[in-house]
Amino acid sequence: MSEKADRLRQARISAGFRFASDAANALGIVASTYRAHENGQNDFDLDEADFYGRKFNVDPYWLMRGAGHTQTNGGSAPSAHPVEVEEPNATIGASVLGKSKKIPVFGQAVGGVDGEFLMNGSVLFEVLAPPVLSDISEAYAVCVSGESMSPRYEDGEICFVDPGRRVKKGDYVIAQIRLEEDGALLAYVKKFVRHNSSELVLEQFNPAKELRFDARTVHSVHYIALAGNA
């Protein structure tokens, strides 16, 4: 593990987050993205250090460079030793019964060049709908194929879809495209740029580029409400 990654782990623990996944949820970022920074798999830059610093109450320059920089509250930099965490003292009560339903997950093991996959109605498996989609009768999910939207969405991650929500610029969507008359529907998980009477434009991250589709080939564009590992 790099020294930067080790300092990030120390800051997370000192901020009271026992697990990396707890910190990622509190920060509102994908857990795999945060873990890659903390375990040294991926480096993080000053902007990201500034974000972590504000959330963990440490100087971002300490995260980047180490010795000589202190916490933002004027205290010392986080200790080199993990903070001892007391054992949980909660007791397990009665099961809480709430609304839950299973929704289908579509996709395929291997996607195309741009991460597209056949949307032919074949269900890979079913998962419980998250609370935000529990009342959406047409909600469904898709399994990401490939790395075309990394680091936002990783290969195998599940995207939960609300087909009734209005899509606006900057949203992440699943677009269903029929490139040939009577041909199969192809599904793309991308970032929405615009959709008008002539074309649909989507953004891809890896490699970075725009995908353009004739408006006549667009079957649907649905909003991705959230994503994660099922």
C-alpha positions as CSV (number, residue, x, y, z in Angstrom):
1,M,0.0,0.0,0.0
2,S,1.3,3.5,-0.8
3,E,1.9,6.1,1.9
4,K,-0.9,8.2,0.5
5,A,-3.3,5.3,0.6
6,D,-2.2,4.5,4.1
7,R,-2.9,8.1,5.2
8,L,-6.3,8.0,3.6
9,R,-7.1,4.8,5.6
10,Q,-5.9,6.5,8.8
11,A,-8.1,9.5,8.1
12,R,-11.1,7.4,7.4
13,I,-10.7,5.4,10.7
14,S,-10.0,8.6,12.7
15,A,-13.2,10.1,11.3
16,G,-15.2,7.2,12.8
17,F,-15.8,5.0,9.8
18,R,-15.0,1.4,10.7
19,F,-15.3,0.1,7.2
20,A,-14.3,1.6,3.8
21,S,-17.8,0.8,2.5
22,D,-19.4,2.9,5.3
23,A,-17.2,5.8,4.3
24,A,-18.0,5.5,0.6
25,N,-21.7,5.5,1.4
26,A,-21.4,8.6,3.5
27,L,-19.3,10.3,0.8
28,G,-21.9,9.4,-1.9
29,I,-19.4,7.6,-4.1
30,V,-19.1,4.0,-5.5
31,A,-17.5,1.8,-2.9
32,S,-15.1,0.2,-5.4
33,T,-13.8,3.6,-6.4
34,Y,-13.1,4.6,-2.8
35,R,-11.5,1.2,-2.0
36,A,-9.2,1.5,-5.0
37,H,-7.9,4.8,-3.5
38,E,-7.5,3.4,0.0
39,N,-5.7,0.2,-1.0
40,G,-3.4,1.9,-3.4
41,Q,-4.7,0.3,-6.6
42,N,-5.6,3.8,-8.0
43,D,-3.9,7.1,-7.2
44,F,-6.0,10.2,-6.2
45,D,-5.3,13.8,-7.1
46,L,-5.5,17.0,-5.1
47,D,-9.1,17.7,-6.0
48,E,-10.0,14.2,-4.6
49,A,-7.8,14.8,-1.6
50,D,-9.6,18.1,-0.9
51,F,-12.9,16.2,-1.1
52,Y,-11.7,13.5,1.3
53,G,-10.1,16.1,3.5
54,R,-13.3,18.0,4.0
55,K,-15.3,14.9,4.8
56,F,-12.6,13.4,7.1
57,N,-11.6,16.7,8.7
58,V,-8.0,16.5,7.6
59,D,-5.7,18.8,5.6
60,P,-5.7,17.6,2.0
61,Y,-2.0,18.4,1.7
62,W,-1.3,16.0,4.5
63,L,-3.2,13.3,2.5
64,M,-1.1,14.1,-0.5
65,R,2.4,14.7,1.1
66,G,2.4,13.4,4.6
67,A,4.6,14.9,7.4
68,G,4.2,18.6,8.2
69,H,0.5,19.0,7.6
70,T,-2.2,18.8,10.3
71,Q,-5.9,18.2,10.6
72,T,-8.1,21.1,9.5
73,N,-9.3,21.6,13.1
74,G,-5.7,22.4,14.2
75,G,-5.0,19.0,15.8
76,S,-2.4,16.5,14.9
77,A,-2.5,14.4,11.8
78,P,-4.2,11.0,12.3
79,S,-2.2,8.5,14.3
80,A,-0.2,6.0,12.4
81,H,-2.0,3.3,14.5
82,P,-5.7,2.5,13.8
83,V,-8.2,3.7,16.4
84,E,-9.5,1.0,18.6
85,V,-13.1,0.3,18.0
86,E,-15.4,-1.0,20.7
87,E,-17.3,-4.2,20.0
88,P,-20.9,-3.5,18.9
89,N,-23.3,-3.5,21.9
90,A,-26.6,-3.6,20.0
91,T,-29.0,-6.5,20.4
92,I,-30.9,-8.2,17.6
93,G,-34.6,-7.4,17.8
94,A,-37.6,-8.7,15.9
95,S,-37.5,-8.7,12.2
96,V,-38.7,-5.5,10.5
97,L,-41.1,-6.2,7.8
98,G,-41.4,-3.6,5.0
99,K,-42.3,-3.3,1.4
100,S,-40.0,-5.3,-0.8
101,K,-40.3,-6.8,-4.2
102,K,-38.0,-8.5,-6.7
103,I,-37.2,-6.9,-10.0
104,P,-35.5,-8.5,-13.1
105,V,-31.9,-7.9,-14.0
106,F,-31.1,-7.9,-17.7
107,G,-27.8,-8.1,-19.4
108,Q,-25.2,-10.6,-20.7
109,A,-21.8,-11.8,-19.6
110,V,-19.9,-10.0,-22.4
111,G,-20.8,-6.7,-23.9
112,G,-19.9,-5.2,-27.3
113,V,-17.2,-2.7,-28.2
114,D,-19.0,0.2,-26.4
115,G,-20.4,-2.0,-23.6
116,E,-23.7,-2.6,-25.3
117,F,-25.7,-5.8,-24.8
118,L,-28.8,-7.4,-26.2
119,M,-32.0,-6.3,-24.6
120,N,-34.0,-9.3,-25.6
121,G,-36.1,-9.9,-22.5
122,S,-33.8,-12.6,-21.1
123,V,-33.5,-12.2,-17.3
124,L,-30.2,-13.0,-15.7
125,F,-31.6,-13.2,-12.2
126,E,-33.8,-11.2,-9.8
127,V,-32.8,-8.8,-7.0
128,L,-34.8,-7.0,-4.3
129,A,-35.7,-3.5,-5.4
130,P,-34.1,-0.7,-3.3
131,P,-36.5,1.5,-1.3
132,V,-36.4,4.3,-3.9
133,L,-37.9,1.9,-6.5
134,S,-40.2,-0.2,-4.2
135,D,-43.4,1.6,-5.5
136,I,-42.3,1.7,-9.2
137,S,-44.2,-1.1,-10.9
138,E,-42.0,-1.0,-14.1
139,A,-38.7,-0.8,-12.3
140,Y,-35.9,-3.1,-13.5
141,A,-32.1,-3.4,-13.3
142,V,-29.3,-4.1,-15.7
143,C,-25.9,-5.7,-15.2
144,V,-23.0,-3.5,-16.6
145,S,-20.9,-5.2,-19.2
146,G,-17.2,-4.1,-19.7
147,E,-15.3,-1.1,-18.6
148,S,-16.7,1.6,-20.9
149,M,-18.1,3.6,-18.1
150,S,-15.4,3.1,-15.5
151,P,-14.8,4.5,-12.9
152,R,-18.5,5.5,-12.6
153,Y,-19.8,2.0,-13.3
154,E,-17.6,-1.1,-13.1
155,D,-18.0,-4.4,-14.9
156,G,-20.7,-6.6,-13.3
157,E,-22.2,-3.7,-11.2
158,I,-26.0,-3.5,-11.1
159,C,-27.8,-0.4,-12.2
160,F,-31.3,0.1,-10.9
161,V,-33.6,1.8,-13.4
162,D,-36.7,4.1,-13.0
163,P,-38.3,4.1,-16.5
164,G,-40.9,6.8,-15.6
165,R,-38.5,9.5,-14.4
166,R,-37.7,12.4,-16.7
167,V,-34.2,12.4,-18.0
168,K,-32.1,15.6,-18.1
169,K,-28.6,16.5,-19.2
170,G,-25.9,14.9,-17.0
171,D,-28.1,12.0,-15.8
172,Y,-26.9,8.4,-16.3
173,V,-29.2,6.3,-18.4
174,I,-29.8,3.1,-20.1
175,A,-30.7,3.7,-23.8
176,Q,-32.3,1.0,-25.9
177,I,-31.4,1.3,-29.6
178,R,-32.7,-0.6,-32.6
179,L,-30.1,-0.1,-35.3
180,E,-31.8,-2.2,-38.0
181,E,-35.5,-2.5,-38.8
182,D,-36.8,-5.6,-37.0
183,G,-33.3,-6.0,-35.5
184,A,-32.5,-6.8,-31.9
185,L,-32.6,-4.0,-29.2
186,L,-29.2,-3.0,-28.0
187,A,-28.8,-1.5,-24.6
188,Y,-26.2,1.1,-23.6
189,V,-25.4,2.4,-20.1
190,K,-24.1,5.9,-20.6
191,K,-24.3,9.6,-19.5
192,F,-27.1,11.5,-21.2
193,V,-26.1,14.6,-23.3
194,R,-29.2,15.4,-25.3
195,H,-32.1,13.9,-27.2
196,N,-34.0,15.8,-29.9
197,S,-36.0,15.1,-33.1
198,S,-32.8,14.3,-35.0
199,E,-30.5,12.4,-32.7
200,L,-29.6,11.0,-29.3
201,V,-26.2,11.9,-27.9
202,L,-24.6,9.9,-25.1
203,E,-21.2,10.2,-23.4
204,Q,-18.8,7.3,-22.7
205,F,-15.8,7.5,-20.3
206,N,-13.5,4.7,-21.3
207,P,-12.3,5.5,-24.0
208,A,-13.8,9.0,-23.7
209,K,-16.1,9.7,-26.7
210,E,-19.7,10.6,-27.7
211,L,-22.1,8.1,-29.2
212,R,-24.7,9.5,-31.6
213,F,-27.8,7.7,-32.7
214,D,-30.4,8.6,-35.3
215,A,-33.6,9.6,-33.3
216,R,-35.5,7.1,-35.4
217,T,-33.5,4.2,-33.9
218,V,-34.1,5.1,-30.3
219,H,-36.6,2.8,-28.5
220,S,-36.3,4.3,-25.0
221,V,-34.0,6.2,-22.7
222,H,-34.5,5.4,-19.0
223,Y,-33.1,7.0,-15.8
224,I,-30.6,5.1,-13.6
225,A,-31.7,5.8,-10.0
226,L,-28.7,4.2,-8.3
227,A,-26.1,1.4,-8.7
228,G,-24.2,-1.0,-6.6
229,N,-23.4,-4.7,-6.0
230,A,-26.4,-6.9,-5.6
